[in-house]
Amino acid sequence: MSRHPNPGPNGDAATGLRPNTDGVSPPSLRFGYGTNGLADLRLDDALGLLADLGYDGVGLTLDHMHLDPLAPDLAARTRRVAHRLDALGLGVTVETGARYVLDPRRKHGPSLLDPDPDDRARRVDLLLRAVRVAADLGAHAVHCFSGIVPDGTDEDTAWKRLTEALTPVLDAAGTAGVPLAVEPEPGHLLATLADFHHLRRTLGDPGPLGLTLDLGHCQCLEPLPPADCVRDAAPWLRHVQIEDMRRGVHEHLPFGDGEMDFPPVLAALAATGYQGLTVVELPRHSHAGPHFAAHSLPFLRHAATQAAAFAAPAPASTSSVPAAPHGDPSATSSVPAAPHGDPSANPEGSSTP
């Protein structure tokens, strides 16, 4: 079960938190819920449910049941969704982890790493559409991921394909003023924070490039604790996903079913000044989506209340990630990268459900 520390007046050594005695409250976190966890609801119904429950926003996965990016009249349909979001007072992030939106036979295929350039171009086109949708919705970011390295493809070739494919998307994102937030995904080419920094340096640290940080993935396979991952990632954070998870097992779990200690993580996130959405990511729980949406927000608010009473400590001395968002492109992380292999026999998540 997840832990909820009740530290004494001098703080809790187990969590690394100390009392917040400066009289200044950390910035409030804004919680959303992903539509990939509400796939059995019409989009209009899903948005109404989240507003009624008190969520601040939504992680909108472009998919055949929710704002299909390939169906006719996308611009007109996007305008209707924008009006609905505005009427409900919901913020939005556009996510691109739909399973079969491009190919009914290949989950998440084709990817940006596909050997066929025409297939890679189809994924690029989807991301370009997502950027336009995000701009029209007033979204605070567009999420994407790298994909799994295809059989027979060496990593150098895969990185070359990824950087070439992302270049026009980053150009479009820069023009639209919407960050592209790449997610490290277990089992993918870009699997860890160290891999994100490799991509950033390879591309020359472009301004539109940001990071989607899935906090459960930090629990799953990053070498540092999740709260330290948040502090290290802070300059590049453009989107955050959250769920419970166990160490070494890539399975998105409802809150309380994993090993994540949420108050320290939320305290670290609030201390960064992050202003985007923190979106609940439970794509394999759509069969009971309304139930989990109803129970997730009180859990997070309770954890955030505990976190608000404490200030996060200074960043760990083991970190060597540069503090500025556009640091020395030659800088490298001293933290060893986790293996790219899938840490679980049953992979799940925003890009592998």
The 8 nearest C-alpha neighbors of each residue, nearest first, counted from 0:
[[1, 255, 256, 257, 258, 2, 259, 254],
 [2, 0, 255, 258, 259, 260, 257, 3],
 [1, 3, 260, 4, 0, 259, 261, 258],
 [2, 4, 5, 1, 260, 262, 302, 261],
 [5, 3, 6, 2, 14, 11, 262, 305],
 [4, 6, 3, 7, 11, 305, 10, 2],
 [7, 5, 11, 10, 4, 8, 9, 16],
 [6, 8, 10, 9, 5, 11, 18, 17],
 [7, 9, 10, 6, 18, 17, 11, 5],
 [10, 8, 7, 17, 18, 11, 6, 12],
 [9, 11, 17, 6, 7, 8, 18, 16],
 [10, 12, 6, 13, 14, 16, 15, 7],
 [11, 13, 15, 14, 10, 16, 17, 6],
 [12, 14, 11, 15, 16, 4, 10, 6],
 [15, 13, 16, 12, 11, 263, 4, 260],
 [14, 16, 12, 13, 11, 17, 312, 263],
 [17, 15, 14, 311, 10, 11, 309, 310],
 [16, 18, 10, 309, 310, 19, 9, 11],
 [19, 17, 309, 10, 20, 310, 308, 9],
 [18, 20, 309, 310, 308, 21, 17, 22],
 [19, 21, 22, 18, 23, 309, 310, 308],
 [22, 20, 23, 19, 24, 18, 310, 309],
 [21, 23, 20, 24, 19, 25, 308, 18],
 [24, 22, 21, 25, 19, 20, 26, 310],
 [23, 25, 26, 22, 307, 308, 19, 27],
 [24, 26, 269, 270, 307, 27, 23, 272],
 [27, 25, 269, 272, 28, 24, 270, 273],
 [28, 26, 25, 29, 269, 24, 274, 303],
 [27, 29, 269, 30, 26, 274, 277, 276],
 [30, 28, 276, 55, 277, 27, 31, 275],
 [31, 29, 277, 55, 276, 278, 54, 28],
 [30, 32, 278, 56, 57, 54, 55, 277],
 [31, 33, 279, 278, 57, 58, 34, 280],
 [34, 32, 58, 35, 36, 280, 57, 279],
 [33, 35, 37, 36, 59, 60, 58, 38],
 [34, 36, 282, 33, 38, 37, 60, 285],
 [35, 37, 282, 285, 34, 281, 33, 288],
 [38, 36, 34, 285, 288, 35, 39, 40],
 [37, 39, 35, 40, 285, 36, 34, 64],
 [40, 38, 37, 285, 41, 286, 288, 64],
 [41, 39, 38, 37, 45, 44, 42, 43],
 [40, 42, 44, 43, 45, 39, 64, 65],
 [41, 43, 45, 65, 44, 46, 40, 64],
 [42, 44, 46, 45, 41, 47, 83, 80],
 [45, 43, 47, 41, 42, 46, 48, 40],
 [44, 46, 42, 48, 47, 43, 40, 41],
 [47, 45, 49, 43, 48, 44, 42, 50],
 [46, 48, 44, 50, 45, 49, 51, 43],
 [47, 49, 45, 51, 46, 50, 44, 52],
 [50, 48, 52, 46, 54, 51, 47, 45],
 [49, 51, 47, 53, 52, 48, 54, 87],
 [52, 50, 48, 53, 49, 47, 54, 46],
 [53, 51, 49, 50, 54, 48, 293, 296],
 [54, 52, 50, 51, 49, 55, 296, 48],
 [55, 53, 49, 31, 56, 50, 30, 52],
 [56, 54, 30, 89, 31, 29, 90, 53],
 [55, 57, 90, 89, 31, 91, 54, 30],
 [58, 56, 31, 91, 32, 33, 59, 90],
 [57, 59, 33, 92, 91, 32, 93, 34],
 [58, 60, 93, 34, 94, 57, 92, 33],
 [61, 59, 94, 95, 62, 34, 35, 93],
 [60, 62, 66, 67, 95, 65, 68, 59],
 [63, 61, 67, 65, 64, 97, 100, 60],
 [62, 64, 67, 65, 100, 66, 61, 68],
 [65, 63, 62, 67, 66, 41, 38, 42],
 [66, 64, 62, 42, 63, 67, 61, 60],
 [67, 65, 61, 62, 68, 64, 63, 76],
 [66, 68, 63, 62, 69, 70, 61, 65],
 [67, 69, 70, 61, 66, 73, 62, 128],
 [70, 68, 67, 71, 73, 63, 125, 100],
 [69, 71, 67, 68, 73, 72, 63, 66],
 [72, 70, 73, 69, 68, 74, 67, 76],
 [73, 71, 75, 74, 76, 70, 77, 69],
 [72, 74, 76, 75, 71, 77, 68, 70],
 [73, 75, 77, 76, 72, 78, 132, 135],
 [76, 74, 78, 77, 72, 73, 79, 80],
 [75, 77, 73, 79, 78, 74, 72, 80],
 [76, 78, 74, 80, 75, 79, 73, 81],
 [79, 77, 81, 75, 76, 80, 82, 74],
 [78, 80, 76, 82, 77, 81, 83, 75],
 [81, 79, 83, 77, 82, 78, 84, 76],
 [80, 82, 78, 136, 84, 79, 83, 77],
 [81, 83, 85, 79, 80, 84, 86, 78],
 [84, 82, 80, 86, 85, 81, 87, 79],
 [85, 83, 89, 81, 87, 86, 82, 88],
 [84, 86, 88, 82, 83, 87, 81, 89],
 [85, 87, 83, 84, 88, 82, 89, 81],
 [88, 86, 84, 85, 89, 50, 83, 47],
 [89, 87, 85, 86, 84, 90, 55, 50],
 [90, 88, 56, 84, 55, 87, 85, 91],
 [91, 89, 56, 55, 57, 88, 138, 84],
 [92, 90, 57, 138, 56, 58, 93, 89],
 [91, 93, 58, 138, 140, 139, 59, 141],
 [92, 94, 141, 59, 133, 58, 60, 142],
 [95, 93, 60, 142, 59, 141, 96, 58],
 [94, 96, 60, 143, 97, 61, 142, 93],
 [95, 97, 350, 349, 94, 98, 60, 143],
 [98, 96, 62, 95, 100, 99, 60, 61],
 [97, 99, 107, 106, 100, 96, 352, 350],
 [100, 98, 103, 102, 106, 101, 97, 107],
 [99, 101, 62, 97, 102, 98, 63, 103],
 [102, 100, 99, 108, 103, 109, 107, 121],
 [101, 103, 99, 104, 105, 100, 108, 109],
 [104, 102, 99, 105, 101, 100, 106, 98],
 [103, 105, 102, 106, 99, 108, 101, 107],
 [106, 104, 108, 102, 103, 107, 99, 109],
 [105, 107, 98, 108, 99, 104, 102, 103],
 [108, 106, 98, 99, 105, 109, 110, 97],
 [109, 107, 105, 110, 106, 102, 101, 99],
 [108, 110, 118, 113, 107, 122, 119, 101],
 [111, 109, 108, 112, 113, 146, 122, 119],
 [110, 112, 119, 113, 161, 122, 145, 164],
 [113, 111, 110, 160, 157, 161, 114, 146],
 [112, 114, 110, 115, 119, 111, 109, 118],
 [115, 113, 116, 112, 149, 119, 118, 152],
 [114, 116, 118, 117, 113, 119, 112, 120],
 [117, 115, 119, 118, 120, 114, 113, 121],
 [118, 116, 120, 115, 119, 121, 113, 114],
 [117, 119, 121, 115, 120, 116, 109, 113],
 [120, 118, 116, 111, 122, 121, 117, 113],
 [119, 121, 123, 117, 118, 122, 124, 116],
 [120, 122, 124, 118, 119, 123, 125, 117],
 [123, 121, 125, 119, 124, 120, 110, 111],
 [122, 124, 120, 126, 125, 121, 127, 119],
 [123, 125, 127, 121, 122, 126, 120, 128],
 [126, 124, 122, 128, 123, 127, 129, 121],
 [125, 127, 129, 123, 128, 124, 130, 122],
 [128, 126, 124, 130, 129, 125, 168, 123],
 [127, 129, 125, 131, 126, 130, 124, 132],
 [128, 130, 126, 132, 127, 131, 133, 125],
 [129, 131, 133, 127, 128, 132, 172, 134],
 [132, 130, 134, 128, 133, 129, 135, 127],
 [133, 131, 129, 135, 130, 134, 136, 128],
 [134, 132, 138, 130, 136, 131, 135, 93],
 [133, 135, 131, 137, 132, 136, 175, 130],
 [134, 136, 132, 133, 137, 131, 77, 78],
 [137, 135, 81, 133, 138, 134, 132, 77],
 [136, 138, 134, 135, 133, 139, 91, 81],
 [139, 137, 133, 91, 92, 136, 140, 134],
 [138, 140, 92, 177, 137, 275, 91, 178],
 [141, 139, 178, 92, 177, 138, 179, 180],
 [142, 140, 93, 179, 180, 94, 92, 178],
 [141, 143, 94, 180, 181, 95, 179, 93],
 [142, 144, 181, 95, 182, 180, 94, 141],
 [145, 143, 182, 181, 146, 183, 184, 350],
 [144, 146, 189, 111, 188, 187, 161, 147],
 [147, 145, 187, 110, 144, 188, 112, 111],
 [146, 148, 187, 188, 149, 186, 145, 112],
 [147, 149, 188, 112, 157, 146, 152, 150],
 [150, 148, 152, 147, 151, 113, 112, 114],
 [149, 151, 152, 148, 153, 147, 114, 113],
 [150, 152, 149, 153, 148, 114, 154, 156],
 [153, 151, 150, 149, 148, 154, 156, 157],
 [154, 152, 156, 155, 157, 151, 148, 150],
 [155, 153, 157, 156, 158, 152, 148, 188],
 [156, 154, 158, 157, 153, 159, 152, 160],
 [155, 157, 159, 154, 158, 153, 160, 152],
 [156, 158, 154, 160, 155, 159, 112, 161],
 [159, 157, 161, 155, 160, 156, 154, 162],
 [160, 158, 156, 162, 157, 161, 163, 155],
 [161, 159, 157, 163, 158, 162, 112, 164],
 [162, 160, 158, 164, 159, 163, 111, 112],
 [161, 163, 165, 159, 164, 160, 158, 166],
 [162, 164, 160, 166, 161, 165, 159, 167],
 [165, 163, 161, 162, 166, 160, 111, 123],
 [164, 166, 168, 162, 163, 167, 169, 161],
 [165, 167, 169, 168, 163, 164, 162, 170],
 [168, 166, 170, 169, 165, 171, 164, 163],
 [169, 167, 171, 165, 170, 166, 127, 172],
 [168, 170, 172, 166, 171, 167, 207, 173],
 [169, 171, 167, 173, 168, 172, 166, 174],
 [172, 170, 168, 174, 169, 173, 175, 167],
 [173, 171, 169, 175, 177, 174, 170, 176],
 [172, 174, 176, 170, 207, 171, 175, 169],
 [173, 175, 171, 172, 176, 170, 177, 169],
 [176, 174, 172, 173, 177, 134, 171, 130],
 [175, 177, 173, 174, 172, 178, 134, 207],
 [176, 178, 172, 175, 140, 139, 134, 173],
 [179, 177, 207, 140, 172, 180, 208, 209],
 [178, 180, 141, 208, 209, 207, 140, 142],
 [179, 181, 210, 209, 142, 211, 141, 237],
 [182, 180, 210, 143, 144, 211, 142, 209],
 [181, 183, 211, 144, 184, 210, 143, 212],
 [184, 182, 190, 191, 189, 192, 181, 185],
 [183, 185, 190, 187, 182, 186, 189, 191],
 [186, 184, 190, 187, 341, 183, 339, 342],
 [185, 187, 341, 340, 339, 190, 184, 147],
 [188, 186, 147, 190, 146, 189, 184, 185],
 [187, 189, 147, 190, 148, 145, 146, 339],
 [190, 188, 194, 183, 187, 145, 191, 195],
 [189, 191, 183, 184, 185, 187, 188, 339],
 [192, 190, 183, 194, 193, 189, 195, 221],
 [191, 193, 195, 194, 196, 183, 190, 232],
 [192, 194, 196, 191, 195, 336, 197, 332],
 [195, 193, 197, 191, 189, 192, 196, 190],
 [196, 194, 192, 198, 197, 193, 199, 189],
 [195, 197, 199, 193, 198, 194, 200, 192],
 [196, 198, 194, 200, 195, 199, 201, 193],
 [199, 197, 201, 195, 196, 200, 202, 194],
 [200, 198, 204, 196, 202, 197, 201, 195],
 [199, 201, 328, 203, 197, 204, 202, 198],
 [202, 200, 198, 203, 199, 197, 204, 162],
 [203, 201, 199, 200, 204, 198, 205, 162],
 [202, 204, 200, 201, 205, 199, 328, 198],
 [203, 205, 199, 200, 202, 325, 206, 328],
 [206, 204, 208, 207, 203, 202, 199, 169],
 [205, 207, 208, 204, 173, 209, 325, 178],
 [208, 206, 178, 173, 205, 179, 169, 172],
 [209, 207, 179, 206, 205, 178, 180, 169],
 [210, 208, 180, 235, 237, 179, 236, 178],
 [209, 211, 180, 181, 236, 235, 237, 212],
 [210, 212, 182, 238, 180, 181, 239, 237],
 [213, 211, 239, 214, 210, 182, 240, 238],
 [212, 214, 240, 216, 215, 239, 241, 211],
 [215, 213, 217, 241, 216, 212, 240, 225],
 [216, 214, 218, 244, 217, 213, 242, 243],
 [215, 217, 219, 218, 214, 213, 220, 185],
 [216, 218, 221, 214, 225, 215, 219, 220],
 [219, 217, 215, 216, 246, 225, 220, 244],
 [218, 220, 246, 216, 247, 217, 245, 248],
 [219, 221, 217, 247, 218, 216, 222, 246],
 [220, 222, 217, 223, 219, 337, 218, 191],
 [223, 221, 220, 224, 337, 334, 335, 336],
 [222, 224, 221, 227, 228, 225, 217, 226],
 [225, 223, 227, 226, 228, 218, 222, 217],
 [224, 226, 228, 217, 227, 218, 264, 229],
 [227, 225, 264, 229, 228, 224, 267, 263],
 [228, 226, 230, 229, 224, 225, 223, 231],
 [227, 229, 225, 231, 226, 230, 232, 223],
 [230, 228, 232, 226, 227, 231, 233, 268],
 [229, 231, 227, 233, 228, 232, 267, 314],
 [230, 232, 228, 229, 233, 227, 320, 318],
 [233, 231, 229, 230, 235, 234, 228, 236],
 [232, 234, 230, 236, 235, 231, 229, 271],
 [235, 233, 324, 232, 236, 323, 322, 231],
 [234, 236, 209, 210, 233, 232, 324, 237],
 [237, 235, 210, 233, 238, 234, 209, 232],
 [236, 238, 210, 209, 180, 211, 235, 140],
 [237, 239, 211, 236, 275, 276, 212, 180],
 [240, 238, 277, 212, 211, 213, 278, 276],
 [241, 239, 213, 278, 277, 279, 280, 214],
 [240, 242, 279, 214, 280, 213, 278, 215],
 [243, 241, 215, 280, 279, 252, 251, 254],
 [242, 244, 252, 257, 254, 253, 259, 215],
 [245, 243, 257, 215, 252, 251, 258, 250],
 [246, 244, 257, 258, 248, 219, 247, 218],
 [245, 247, 219, 248, 218, 220, 244, 258],
 [246, 248, 219, 342, 220, 245, 249, 343],
 [249, 247, 343, 245, 246, 250, 342, 219],
 [250, 248, 346, 343, 347, 219, 342, 247],
 [249, 251, 347, 248, 252, 346, 244, 348],
 [250, 252, 244, 348, 281, 242, 243, 347],
 [251, 253, 243, 244, 256, 242, 250, 257],
 [254, 252, 243, 256, 242, 255, 251, 281],
 [253, 255, 243, 256, 242, 252, 295, 257],
 [254, 256, 1, 0, 257, 253, 243, 258],
 [255, 257, 0, 254, 253, 252, 243, 1],
 [258, 256, 244, 243, 245, 255, 0, 259],
 [257, 259, 1, 245, 244, 0, 260, 243],
 [258, 260, 1, 261, 243, 257, 244, 218],
 [261, 259, 2, 1, 262, 258, 263, 3],
 [260, 262, 264, 263, 259, 265, 302, 3],
 [263, 261, 306, 302, 265, 264, 266, 305],
 [264, 262, 266, 265, 261, 267, 226, 306],
 [263, 265, 226, 267, 261, 266, 262, 268],
 [264, 266, 268, 262, 267, 263, 269, 261],
 [267, 265, 306, 263, 269, 264, 268, 311],
 [268, 266, 270, 264, 265, 311, 269, 226],
 [269, 267, 265, 271, 270, 266, 229, 264],
 [270, 268, 266, 271, 267, 26, 272, 25],
 [269, 271, 267, 268, 272, 25, 266, 311],
 [272, 270, 268, 273, 269, 233, 267, 230],
 [271, 273, 270, 269, 26, 274, 268, 25],
 [274, 272, 271, 275, 269, 268, 236, 233],
 [273, 275, 272, 276, 28, 29, 26, 27],
 [276, 274, 273, 238, 237, 139, 277, 29],
 [275, 277, 29, 30, 278, 31, 238, 239],
 [278, 276, 239, 30, 240, 31, 29, 241],
 [277, 279, 31, 240, 32, 30, 276, 241],
 [280, 278, 32, 241, 242, 240, 33, 31],
 [279, 281, 33, 242, 241, 240, 282, 278],
 [282, 280, 36, 284, 283, 251, 279, 252],
 [283, 281, 36, 35, 284, 280, 285, 352],
 [284, 282, 281, 285, 352, 36, 286, 347],
 [283, 285, 286, 282, 281, 287, 288, 36],
 [286, 284, 288, 36, 37, 287, 38, 283],
 [285, 287, 284, 288, 39, 283, 37, 38],
 [288, 286, 285, 290, 284, 289, 291, 37],
 [287, 289, 285, 37, 291, 290, 36, 284],
 [290, 288, 292, 291, 287, 293, 37, 48],
 [291, 289, 293, 288, 287, 292, 294, 295],
 [292, 290, 294, 288, 293, 289, 295, 287],
 [291, 293, 289, 295, 290, 294, 288, 296],
 [292, 294, 290, 291, 295, 289, 296, 52],
 [295, 293, 291, 292, 296, 297, 290, 298],
 [296, 294, 298, 292, 297, 291, 293, 299],
 [295, 297, 299, 298, 294, 300, 293, 292],
 [298, 296, 300, 299, 295, 294, 301, 293],
 [299, 297, 295, 301, 296, 300, 302, 294],
 [300, 298, 302, 296, 301, 297, 303, 295],
 [299, 301, 303, 297, 302, 298, 304, 296],
 [300, 302, 304, 298, 299, 303, 297, 305],
 [303, 301, 262, 299, 305, 304, 300, 306],
 [302, 304, 306, 300, 305, 301, 299, 307],
 [305, 303, 301, 307, 306, 302, 300, 308],
 [304, 306, 302, 303, 307, 308, 262, 301],
 [305, 307, 262, 266, 303, 304, 308, 309],
 [306, 308, 304, 309, 305, 303, 25, 266],
 [309, 307, 306, 19, 305, 18, 304, 310],
 [310, 308, 18, 19, 17, 307, 306, 16],
 [311, 309, 19, 17, 18, 16, 312, 266],
 [310, 312, 267, 16, 266, 309, 313, 270],
 [313, 311, 16, 314, 310, 15, 17, 315],
 [312, 314, 315, 311, 316, 230, 310, 227],
 [315, 313, 316, 230, 312, 227, 318, 231],
 [314, 316, 317, 318, 313, 227, 312, 230],
 [315, 317, 318, 314, 319, 313, 227, 320],
 [318, 316, 315, 319, 334, 333, 314, 223],
 [319, 317, 316, 320, 315, 231, 333, 334],
 [318, 320, 332, 333, 321, 317, 331, 316],
 [319, 321, 332, 318, 231, 322, 331, 330],
 [322, 320, 323, 326, 319, 330, 324, 327],
 [321, 323, 320, 324, 234, 326, 231, 233],
 [322, 324, 326, 325, 321, 234, 327, 235],
 [325, 323, 234, 326, 235, 322, 321, 233],
 [324, 326, 323, 204, 327, 328, 206, 205],
 [327, 325, 323, 321, 324, 328, 322, 330],
 [326, 328, 329, 330, 325, 321, 200, 323],
 [329, 327, 200, 330, 326, 203, 204, 325],
 [328, 330, 327, 331, 200, 326, 201, 197],
 [331, 329, 327, 328, 332, 321, 326, 320],
 [332, 330, 329, 333, 320, 319, 196, 197],
 [331, 333, 334, 319, 320, 193, 330, 318],
 [332, 334, 319, 335, 331, 318, 317, 320],
 [335, 333, 332, 336, 222, 318, 193, 317],
 [336, 334, 333, 337, 222, 332, 193, 221],
 [335, 337, 193, 334, 338, 191, 222, 194],
 [336, 338, 339, 335, 221, 220, 191, 222],
 [339, 337, 340, 336, 341, 190, 186, 342],
 [340, 338, 186, 190, 187, 337, 341, 188],
 [339, 341, 186, 338, 342, 185, 187, 337],
 [340, 342, 186, 343, 185, 339, 346, 344],
 [343, 341, 247, 248, 340, 249, 344, 185],
 [344, 342, 248, 345, 249, 341, 346, 247],
 [343, 345, 346, 342, 341, 248, 249, 347],
 [344, 346, 343, 347, 250, 249, 248, 342],
 [347, 345, 249, 343, 344, 250, 351, 348],
 [348, 346, 352, 351, 250, 249, 251, 345],
 [349, 347, 351, 352, 350, 251, 250, 282],
 [348, 350, 351, 96, 352, 280, 282, 347],
 [349, 351, 96, 348, 352, 184, 144, 107],
 [350, 352, 347, 348, 349, 346, 107, 98],
 [351, 347, 348, 350, 349, 282, 283, 346]]
